[in-house]
Amino acid sequence: DCICNRCVPKSTPERIVVPPKGKTWISGIASSYSDVYQGQYLSAHLSESEFKSVIKSINEVTEHYWPCCFCFYFGYLFSPCTLGLSFCCPYMCIRECKEFLGHAIKRLNAQHLKYKSLRAVLEYGCSTSWVSYHFT
């Protein structure tokens, strides 16, 4: 994770990047995202409590759909002897996680962030992902 997370871009005044905090899957989806408030970029649009509420909503979705430890490590441990077929087991949960995370971010954009002139986007890099806030 630490090697792939080097691909996460840094925040800029135009785009605030929320890096992954938890374990990441091969496809880049993370089990949780950082709740560190970047006030120097966000304070004019989003308070710290609002930011934490949005990230909490995102992390609850990933927590709910993330595969259990047995399923997750089963995929990795048996991948050499199954030629990668064992990844299908945790991938089913990861696929749902990615789908419902997309729905949750769309809902957050429509219900909360639109009125703050912000838009959240889930972006992917090399085996990692991050949530970006863009100003609208």
Buried (B, 14 or more C-beta within 10 A) or exposed (E): EEEBBEBBEEBEEEBBBBBBBBEBBBBBBBBBBBBEBBEEBBEEBBEEEBBBBBBEBBBEBBEEBBBEEEBBEBBEEBBEEBEEEBBEBBBEBBBBBBEBBEEBBEEBBEEBBEEBEBBBEBBEBEBBBBBBBEBE
